[in-house]
Amino acid sequence: MEILFRWTVGFILLIQLQLSNSSVLLCYFTNWAQYRPGIGRYTPDKIDPFMCTHLVYAFADMNSNFELTTFEWNDETLYKSFNGLKIKNPQLKTLLSLGGWKFGSKSFNRMVSTPASRATFSHSVINFLKKYDFDGFDLDWEYPASPGNPPENKKLFTTLIMDLKKAFTKEAQKTGKARLLLTIAVAAGKDNIDASYEIPEISKHLDFINVMTYDLHGDWDPFTGHNSPLYSGKTDKGAFLDFNVDFIVKYWRDNGAPANKLLVGIPTYGRTFKLSSSNSAVGAPASGPGPAGPYTTDKGFLANYEICDFLKGAQKYWIDEQKVPYAVKRDIWLGYDDERSIDIKDCSWAHQQ
């Protein structure tokens, strides 16, 4: 089997933009991976505790009283296993994430709307994290002021971040223990960035900003394109010129996010398309997603271990201007990352200021 990554599969990786003596590699674990069949089943006991500096458990839930709560029936058991990794690696930090694409904005819109509901939420987050031995909280609201949400959410999101940081700091002073970490997962699209975030203000109160520089192309497009290209490509036009890691991260940095707080998202999965002609190049016509993988069972999506199987007998290519690979097998087109492309992304940010 071809080795695509040096890290265990099943994660989103986020690498620190400005590398230092204490570089950050933050990885997401998803609690629904336990339901995949066979070798696709993934649980916290399979995680190498030395693989990442920070591990994020995704996702928790929020009840109608704006209190943090579990999502899966066995989350409490998985929390224990997840945070137990710190026994083997005392330097490891664990965070719990709330949100995600499917969670939406409805509950967030209600929670953020009043000082009382924000206070209830902040205190519940602290109590929940302390109860289950997490070191921090990751807020994954996609996205505060995206279409359909109140435009005032841009300012309210800043207020929420400030409230959380203030509550975390007060709790640390009271107990004499380390302050809980506070991170957010943020949009890659320029329109959502501009609408949703007061970047200089929120940056002051956050430990890290996790930039979702993936899902930049997928089967929702009528043409093939890479999931997470480093740079723009020859076929990119108009708004698509911005759909690359280089533009997105620099946009965050140039609009007020400190480089040492930005984490660049790298997907450990690929996006597939069904080709609709004999053309199999980047930008070729596509008619929807490729078939579902046998373990993840989502059309248009392949996990790392499914990519390994796909590459057997596939024709592999390198997109030189975008510094990422793709592969074609019959009428299926796959854009993915491998060790070479990840190393290039990593090195390209090593000296960013």
C-alpha positions in Angstrom: 0.0 0.0 0.0 1.3 3.4 -0.9 2.1 5.6 2.1 0.4 9.0 1.7 1.0 10.5 5.2 3.4 10.1 8.0 0.4 10.6 10.4 -2.4 8.3 11.3 -5.4 8.8 9.0 -8.8 10.0 10.1 -7.9 13.6 10.9 -7.9 17.2 9.7 -4.4 18.5 10.3 -3.7 22.1 11.1 -0.1 23.3 10.9 1.1 26.5 12.5 1.8 29.3 9.9 4.8 30.8 11.6 6.9 28.0 12.9 8.8 28.4 16.2 10.6 26.2 18.7 7.2 25.0 19.9 5.4 24.4 16.6 1.8 23.4 16.7 0.2 20.4 14.9 -3.5 20.4 15.8 -5.6 17.4 14.7 -9.4 16.8 14.7 -10.9 13.5 15.7 -14.6 12.9 14.7 -16.9 10.9 17.0 -18.9 9.4 14.1 -15.8 7.6 12.8 -16.7 4.8 15.3 -19.6 3.8 13.1 -17.5 3.0 10.0 -17.2 -0.7 9.1 -14.1 -2.8 9.2 -10.7 -1.0 9.1 -12.6 2.3 8.7 -13.8 2.2 12.3 -11.7 4.8 14.3 -11.8 5.4 18.1 -9.6 7.4 20.4 -7.7 4.3 21.6 -6.2 4.1 18.1 -4.7 7.6 18.3 -0.9 7.9 18.6 -0.7 10.4 21.6 2.6 11.8 20.2 1.4 12.4 16.7 -0.1 15.9 17.3 0.5 18.7 19.9 -3.2 19.4 20.2 -6.1 17.0 19.6 -9.7 18.3 19.1 -12.7 16.1 19.7 -15.5 16.8 17.3 -18.3 17.4 18.1 -20.2 18.2 21.2 -23.8 19.5 21.2 -25.7 22.4 22.8 -29.2 22.1 24.4 -32.1 24.5 24.2 -30.9 26.1 27.5 -27.6 27.1 25.7 -25.6 24.5 27.7 -22.9 22.3 26.3 -23.8 18.6 26.2 -22.8 15.3 24.6 -23.8 14.4 21.1 -23.2 10.6 20.7 -24.7 8.1 23.1 -21.2 7.0 24.3 -19.3 10.3 24.2 -18.6 10.1 27.9 -16.8 6.8 27.4 -14.9 8.2 24.4 -14.0 11.4 26.3 -12.3 9.2 28.9 -10.3 7.4 26.3 -9.5 10.5 24.4 -8.2 12.5 27.4 -6.5 9.4 28.8 -4.0 9.9 26.0 -2.4 12.6 28.2 -1.3 9.9 30.6 1.1 8.7 27.9 2.0 12.2 26.7 1.6 14.8 29.4 2.5 17.5 26.9 -0.6 16.8 24.8 -3.5 19.3 24.9 -7.1 18.2 24.2 -10.0 20.4 23.1 -13.7 19.9 22.6 -15.3 21.3 19.5 -18.9 22.6 19.1 -20.5 23.2 15.7 -19.6 21.9 12.2 -21.4 22.3 8.9 -24.3 20.1 9.9 -24.9 21.9 13.2 -25.7 25.0 11.3 -26.4 28.5 12.8 -29.9 28.3 14.3 -28.8 27.5 17.8 -25.8 29.8 17.7 -28.0 32.7 16.5 -30.2 32.3 19.6 -27.4 31.8 22.0 -25.4 34.8 20.9 -28.3 37.2 20.9 -28.4 38.2 24.6 -25.8 38.8 27.4 -27.7 36.3 29.6 -27.6 33.5 27.0 -24.0 34.1 26.3 -23.2 34.0 30.0 -25.1 30.7 30.4 -23.2 29.2 27.5 -19.8 30.4 28.7 -20.3 29.0 32.2 -21.6 25.7 30.9 -18.5 25.3 28.6 -16.2 25.8 31.6 -18.1 23.3 33.7 -18.3 20.7 30.9 -14.6 20.9 30.0 -13.5 20.7 33.6 -15.8 17.7 34.2 -14.3 15.7 31.4 -10.7 16.9 31.6 -10.4 18.9 28.4 -7.8 21.6 28.1 -9.7 23.9 25.9 -12.7 24.7 23.6 -12.9 25.0 19.8 -15.8 27.0 18.3 -16.7 25.9 14.8 -19.6 28.1 13.8 -20.1 27.9 10.0 -20.5 30.9 9.7 -21.7 33.7 12.0 -23.0 36.2 9.3 -23.2 34.0 6.3 -26.3 34.4 4.0 -29.5 33.8 6.0 -28.0 34.9 9.4 -28.3 38.3 11.0 -25.6 40.7 9.8 -25.2 41.9 13.4 -23.7 38.5 14.2 -20.3 39.8 13.0 -20.1 42.0 16.1 -21.9 39.5 18.3 -19.4 36.8 17.4 -16.6 39.1 18.6 -18.6 39.7 21.8 -19.0 35.9 22.3 -15.3 35.4 21.9 -14.5 38.1 24.4 -17.1 36.7 26.9 -15.5 33.2 26.6 -12.0 34.5 27.1 -13.0 36.6 30.1 -14.8 33.7 31.7 -11.8 31.3 31.0 -9.4 33.9 32.5 -11.5 34.5 35.6 -11.9 30.7 36.2 -8.1 30.3 35.9 -7.4 33.1 38.4 -10.0 31.6 40.8 -8.6 28.0 40.7 -4.9 28.8 40.1 -4.9 26.3 37.2 -4.0 26.9 33.6 -6.4 28.9 31.6 -8.6 26.9 29.2 -7.5 27.3 25.6 -9.8 29.0 23.1 -9.7 28.3 19.4 -12.1 28.8 16.4 -12.4 27.1 13.0 -13.0 29.8 10.4 -14.1 30.2 6.8 -11.9 30.1 3.8 -14.2 32.0 1.4 -13.6 35.7 1.1 -17.3 36.7 1.3 -17.9 34.7 4.5 -14.7 36.0 6.0 -15.6 39.6 5.3 -19.2 39.2 6.5 -18.5 37.2 9.7 -15.3 38.2 11.4 -13.8 41.3 13.0 -10.3 39.8 12.5 -8.1 42.1 14.6 -10.5 42.1 17.5 -11.2 38.3 17.7 -7.5 37.6 17.2 -6.6 39.3 20.5 -8.6 36.8 22.5 -7.8 33.5 20.7 -5.0 31.1 21.1 -5.3 29.7 17.6 -7.3 30.4 14.4 -8.0 27.2 12.5 -8.4 28.1 8.8 -10.5 25.6 6.9 -8.3 25.6 3.7 -10.0 22.5 2.3 -13.2 21.6 0.4 -12.2 24.4 -2.0 -13.4 22.3 -4.9 -15.7 19.2 -4.9 -18.6 17.5 -6.7 -20.7 20.6 -6.3 -18.6 22.1 -9.1 -19.3 21.2 -12.8 -15.6 20.7 -13.4 -12.7 19.0 -11.7 -10.6 20.8 -9.2 -8.4 20.0 -6.3 -9.7 19.9 -2.7 -6.9 22.0 -1.2 -4.5 23.5 -3.8 -1.6 25.5 -2.5 -1.8 28.1 -5.3 -4.2 29.1 -8.1 -4.1 27.1 -11.3 -4.1 27.8 -15.1 -7.8 27.1 -15.4 -8.9 29.3 -12.5 -10.9 32.4 -13.3 -12.9 35.1 -11.4 -13.6 34.2 -7.8 -11.9 30.8 -8.3 -8.5 32.6 -8.3 -9.0 33.0 -4.5 -9.7 29.3 -3.9 -6.3 28.3 -2.8 -4.4 28.0 0.5 -1.9 30.7 -0.3 -4.5 33.4 -1.0 -6.7 32.4 2.0 -4.1 32.3 4.7 -2.5 35.6 3.4 -5.9 37.2 3.4 -6.4 36.3 7.1 -2.9 37.5 7.9 -3.1 40.7 6.0 -6.4 41.6 7.6 -5.2 41.4 11.1 -4.6 37.8 12.2 -1.1 37.2 13.7 0.9 34.7 11.8 1.7 32.8 15.0 -2.0 32.2 15.7 -2.9 31.0 12.2 -3.1 27.2 11.7 -3.3 26.0 8.0 -5.8 23.3 7.4 -4.6 20.2 5.5 -7.2 17.5 4.7 -6.3 13.8 5.1 -9.0 12.9 2.6 -9.7 13.5 -1.1 -12.6 14.7 -3.2 -13.8 12.8 -6.3 -15.7 13.6 -9.5 -17.3 11.6 -12.2 -15.9 12.7 -15.6 -18.4 13.6 -18.3 -16.0 13.5 -21.2 -12.7 11.9 -22.3 -11.0 15.0 -20.9 -9.4 14.1 -17.5 -7.3 17.3 -16.9 -7.8 19.8 -14.1 -10.9 21.8 -15.0 -12.4 18.9 -17.1 -16.2 18.7 -17.3 -17.7 16.7 -14.4 -21.2 15.4 -13.8 -21.3 14.8 -10.1 -19.5 12.9 -7.4 -17.4 9.7 -7.7 -18.8 6.6 -6.0 -18.8 6.3 -2.2 -15.9 4.6 -0.5 -16.5 1.3 1.2 -15.8 2.6 4.7 -16.8 6.3 4.7 -19.9 5.6 2.4 -20.1 9.3 1.2 -20.2 10.0 -2.5 -17.5 12.3 -3.7 -15.3 11.6 -0.6 -12.5 9.2 0.1 -10.5 8.8 3.3 -6.8 8.2 3.3 -7.0 4.4 3.4 -9.6 4.5 0.6 -7.3 6.6 -1.5 -4.6 4.0 -1.0 -6.9 1.4 -2.7 -8.0 3.8 -5.4 -4.4 4.5 -6.4 -3.8 0.9 -7.3 -4.1 0.9 -11.1 -4.9 4.6 -11.3 -2.9 7.1 -13.4 -1.3 9.6 -11.1 -0.5 13.3 -12.0 1.2 16.3 -10.4 -0.3 19.8 -10.8 2.9 21.7 -10.8 1.5 25.2 -10.5 -0.7 24.2 -7.5 1.8 21.8 -5.9 -0.7 19.0 -5.3 -1.5 15.6 -6.9 -4.5 14.1 -8.6 -5.3 10.6 -10.0 -7.7 9.2 -12.6 -9.1 5.7 -12.8 -11.5 5.1 -15.6 -14.0 7.9 -15.4 -13.3 8.9 -11.8 -11.1 11.9 -10.9 -9.5 12.2 -7.5 -7.8 15.3 -5.9 -5.9 14.5 -2.8 -2.8 15.4 -0.7 0.2 13.2 -0.2 3.5 13.5 1.7 5.1 15.6 -1.0 2.3 18.2 -1.1 2.0 18.4 2.7 5.7 19.0 3.0 5.5 21.7 0.4 2.6 23.4 2.2 4.4 23.1 5.5 7.7 24.5 4.2 6.0 27.3 2.3 4.8 28.9 5.6 8.0 28.2 7.6 9.3 31.7 7.3 6.1 33.7 6.9 6.0 36.9 9.0 
